[in-house]
């Protein structure tokens, strides 16, 4: 088991491209998922698993993959992005999302696919792989989030990221009135799941996460978080008060089911949303995995060092011929 800590510098994102297939898939419980495909219709399939939960996909996510080689599949998870109904919490749990990924695989006629996930997308990709290892040809994972209680507490309770960004934390904390006997995460969840949600509460939630997401302040990232604030805040708070709807004893206790599946983990050294210890812990628990720690990056996939490392990791899978339709 080796850790590659060398930064990658020779790769950039591929040019923008349009999807050749867009559809909505009815998965039951009142949910319709947005799905799109781009790249090579006969290429090796890769499924992009977005973060949040509730973050949704963006056109930029198509650009990590050589469109001549890959059949690029994006989907918005329940309540996120273009999926309907937006922000819905009904039947919205990790087992539901895992089942949806299998429905998508069957609907698209895919035998096995590469999983490409970031942040919460890592969490969901790992859980899908643990449930359906025979369907996973490999994984490229960025900004590892293991969804342990300590990982949730780091971002949403006093004493973690609040010590690095005390000014942003103060704005996040003070956006809600203090209440005896209820911690901040619980109070946000209560407000965000009211019948009529105050948009300013969702904006405060998104602004806190955006403040922690990049090595240096990025107005573009802040604007991106604000655009999707309502669904993101509602769904994230719904998941995190429930511990992410994780299996008993957490993801790490089920790593044996991923034995033999190749993985390349990419993580920013100064990730303040998901500290690098999570990537190191996953790497140690996954014999044969590769780890690239990018020395000049935080959490956001928009950061140049992370983009270069991710493109290189995907290219490595293409060159090795690890996946097949």
C-alpha positions in Angstrom: 0.0 0.0 0.0 1.6 3.2 -1.1 0.7 6.9 -1.0 1.6 9.1 -4.0 2.0 12.6 -2.6 3.4 14.1 -5.7 1.3 16.9 -7.2 0.1 16.5 -10.8 0.8 19.5 -13.0 0.4 18.5 -16.7 -3.4 18.1 -17.1 -6.3 20.5 -17.5 -10.1 20.0 -17.9 -11.4 18.8 -21.3 -13.4 21.3 -23.4 -17.0 21.8 -22.7 -19.4 19.4 -24.3 -23.2 18.9 -24.6 -25.1 15.8 -23.6 -26.5 13.6 -26.3 -29.1 12.1 -24.0 -31.2 13.8 -21.3 -34.1 12.0 -19.4 -36.0 11.8 -16.2 -36.4 8.4 -14.5 -39.3 7.7 -12.2 -37.9 5.9 -9.1 -41.0 5.8 -7.0 -41.9 7.7 -3.8 -42.9 10.7 -6.0 -39.3 11.2 -7.2 -38.1 11.7 -10.8 -34.3 11.8 -11.3 -32.6 13.8 -13.9 -30.0 11.8 -15.9 -27.8 12.8 -18.8 -25.2 11.1 -21.0 -22.3 12.7 -22.9 -19.1 11.6 -24.5 -18.8 8.4 -26.4 -22.1 6.4 -26.5 -20.0 3.2 -27.0 -17.3 4.1 -24.5 -16.5 2.9 -21.1 -19.2 4.0 -18.6 -18.4 6.4 -15.7 -21.0 7.6 -13.2 -20.5 11.0 -11.6 -21.8 11.0 -8.0 -22.3 14.6 -6.9 -21.8 16.0 -3.4 -24.0 17.7 -0.8 -26.1 15.7 -0.3 -28.4 18.0 -2.3 -25.7 19.6 -4.4 -26.7 18.5 -7.9 -24.5 18.2 -11.0 -23.1 20.9 -13.2 -21.9 20.9 -16.8 -18.3 21.3 -15.6 -18.5 17.7 -14.2 -18.5 16.3 -17.8 -15.0 17.8 -18.3 -12.9 15.5 -16.2 -13.2 12.8 -18.8 -11.8 12.3 -22.4 -15.1 12.3 -24.3 -13.5 10.0 -27.0 -13.1 7.3 -24.4 -15.8 7.6 -21.8 -19.6 7.3 -21.8 -20.1 10.1 -19.2 -23.3 9.6 -17.0 -24.4 12.4 -14.6 -27.5 12.3 -12.4 -29.1 14.5 -9.8 -29.9 12.7 -6.6 -33.3 12.8 -5.0 -34.4 16.4 -4.4 -31.2 17.9 -6.0 -30.5 19.8 -9.1 -33.0 19.1 -11.9 -34.6 16.1 -10.1 -38.2 16.5 -9.0 -39.6 17.6 -6.6 -36.8 19.9 -5.6 -35.7 19.8 -2.0 -38.0 16.9 -1.2 -37.1 14.9 1.9 -39.7 12.2 1.4 -38.0 8.7 1.1 -34.7 10.5 0.9 -32.1 8.3 2.6 -28.8 6.7 1.7 -30.4 3.3 1.0 -32.8 5.1 -1.3 -30.0 6.7 -3.2 -28.1 3.4 -3.5 -31.2 1.8 -4.9 -31.6 4.7 -7.4 -28.0 4.2 -8.7 -28.9 0.5 -9.4 -32.1 1.6 -11.2 -30.1 3.9 -13.4 -27.5 1.2 -14.2 -30.3 -1.2 -15.3 -32.2 1.5 -17.2 -29.0 2.5 -19.2 -27.9 -1.1 -19.8 -24.6 -0.7 -18.0 -22.9 -3.9 -16.7 -20.1 -2.3 -14.7 -18.9 1.3 -14.3 -16.3 3.6 -12.9 -17.6 5.7 -10.0 -16.4 9.3 -9.8 -17.4 11.0 -6.6 -16.6 14.1 -4.5 -17.3 14.9 -0.9 -20.7 13.4 -0.1 -20.3 11.7 -3.5 -17.5 9.7 -2.0 -19.7 8.6 0.8 -22.4 7.5 -1.6 -20.0 5.8 -4.0 -18.4 3.8 -1.2 -21.8 2.7 0.1 -23.0 1.7 -3.4 -19.8 -0.2 -3.9 -20.2 -2.0 -0.6 -23.7 -3.1 -1.6 -23.0 -3.8 -5.3 -19.2 -4.6 -5.6 -19.7 -6.7 -8.7 -21.0 -3.6 -10.5 -18.0 -1.4 -9.8 -14.9 -1.4 -12.0 -13.1 1.2 -10.0 -13.4 4.5 -8.2 -11.9 8.0 -8.4 -12.7 9.8 -5.2 -12.1 13.5 -4.2 -12.5 15.2 -0.8 -13.2 12.1 1.2 -16.2 12.4 3.6 -16.6 9.3 5.7 -19.8 10.6 7.4 -18.7 9.6 10.9 -20.2 11.6 13.7 -16.8 13.3 14.3 -16.8 14.3 10.6 -20.2 15.9 10.9 -19.3 17.6 14.2 -16.1 19.1 12.6 -18.2 21.3 10.3 -21.4 21.9 12.2 -20.4 22.0 15.9 -18.2 24.4 17.8 -14.5 23.4 18.0 -13.8 22.1 14.5 -13.7 24.3 11.4 -15.1 27.1 13.5 -11.6 27.6 15.0 -10.2 28.1 11.5 -13.0 30.4 10.3 -14.3 32.1 13.5 -15.7 35.1 11.6 -17.7 32.9 9.1 -18.8 30.7 12.0 -20.1 33.7 13.9 -22.3 34.7 11.0 -23.5 31.1 10.6 -24.2 30.8 14.4 -25.9 34.2 14.7 -28.2 33.7 11.8 -30.5 31.7 14.2 -31.5 32.8 17.7 -30.0 30.8 20.5 -32.3 28.1 22.0 -31.8 26.2 25.3 -31.2 22.5 24.9 -30.8 22.4 21.1 -27.5 22.5 19.3 -26.9 24.6 16.2 -27.3 21.7 13.7 -30.6 20.7 15.2 -31.9 24.2 15.2 -31.0 24.6 11.5 -32.7 21.4 10.7 -35.9 22.5 12.5 -36.0 25.7 10.6 -35.1 24.2 7.2 -37.8 21.6 7.4 -40.6 24.0 8.2 -43.5 24.1 5.7 -42.4 27.5 4.5 -38.6 27.8 4.7 -37.0 31.2 5.3 -34.6 31.6 2.4 -32.1 33.6 4.5 -31.7 30.5 6.8 -30.7 28.4 3.8 -28.4 31.1 2.5 -26.6 31.2 5.9 -26.1 27.5 5.8 -24.7 27.6 2.3 -22.5 30.6 3.0 -20.8 28.8 5.9 -20.0 25.8 3.8 -18.8 28.0 0.9 -16.5 29.9 3.3 -14.7 26.6 4.2 -14.6 25.1 0.7 -11.6 26.7 -0.9 -8.0 27.4 0.0 -8.4 31.1 -0.9 -11.7 33.0 -1.0 -13.6 32.4 -4.2 -16.6 34.6 -5.1 -17.5 32.1 -7.8 -17.8 29.2 -5.4 -19.8 31.3 -3.0 -22.2 32.2 -5.8 -22.5 28.6 -6.7 -23.5 27.6 -3.2 -26.0 30.4 -3.0 -27.7 29.3 -6.3 -28.5 25.9 -4.8 -28.8 27.0 -1.2 -32.4 25.9 -0.5 -32.2 22.3 -1.6 -28.6 21.9 -0.4 -29.4 23.2 3.1 -32.6 21.2 3.5 -31.2 17.9 2.3 -27.8 18.2 4.1 -29.4 19.0 7.5 -31.9 16.2 7.0 -29.1 13.7 6.4 -26.7 15.0 9.0 -29.1 15.1 12.0 -29.6 11.4 11.1 -25.9 10.6 10.9 -26.1 10.3 7.1 -28.3 7.2 7.3 -25.1 5.1 7.5 -24.9 1.4 8.1 -24.3 0.1 11.6 -20.7 0.7 12.6 -20.1 3.0 9.6 -18.6 2.8 6.2 -15.1 1.7 7.4 -16.5 -1.5 9.0 -17.6 -2.7 5.5 -14.4 -2.1 3.5 -13.8 -5.8 3.0 -16.5 -5.9 0.3 -14.4 -3.4 -1.7 -11.3 -5.6 -1.7 -9.8 -5.9 -5.2 -11.6 -2.8 -6.6 -9.0 -0.3 -7.7 -9.3 3.2 -6.4 -7.5 6.5 -6.7 -8.2 9.0 -3.9 -7.5 12.7 -4.4 -7.6 15.2 -1.5 -6.5 18.7 -0.8 -4.0 19.1 2.0 -5.9 22.1 3.4 -9.4 20.8 3.0 -11.4 22.4 5.8 -14.7 20.8 5.0 -13.3 17.3 5.1 -9.9 17.3 6.8 -7.2 15.1 5.0 -7.2 12.6 7.9 -10.4 11.1 6.3 -8.6 10.4 3.0 -5.6 8.9 4.9 -7.9 6.7 7.0 -9.7 5.4 3.9 -6.5 4.8 2.1 -5.2 2.8 5.1 -8.4 0.7 5.2 -8.3 0.0 1.4 -5.3 -2.1 0.4 -4.2 -1.3 -3.1 -5.7 2.1 -3.2 -3.7 5.1 -4.4 -3.7 8.5 -2.6 -2.7 11.8 -4.1 -2.6 14.7 -1.6 -2.6 18.0 -3.5 -0.4 20.4 -1.5 -2.0 23.7 -2.6 -5.8 22.9 -2.5 -8.8 22.9 -0.2 -12.0 21.0 -0.7 -13.7 22.5 -3.9 -13.3 20.6 -7.1 -12.9 24.0 -8.9 -9.3 24.3 -7.5 -6.7 23.9 -10.2 -4.5 21.3 -8.4 -7.5 19.1 -7.7 -8.7 19.3 -11.2 -5.3 18.3 -12.6 -5.0 15.4 -10.2 -8.6 14.2 -11.0 -8.1 14.3 -14.7 -4.8 12.4 -14.3 -6.5 9.7 -12.1 -9.3 9.2 -14.7 -6.8 9.0 -17.5 -4.9 6.3 -15.5 -8.0 4.2 -15.5 -8.5 4.7 -19.2 -4.9 3.7 -20.0 -5.1 0.6 -17.8 -8.4 -0.6 -19.4 -9.9 -1.3 -15.9 -13.5 -0.8 -16.9 -15.7 -2.4 -19.6 -19.3 -2.0 -20.7 
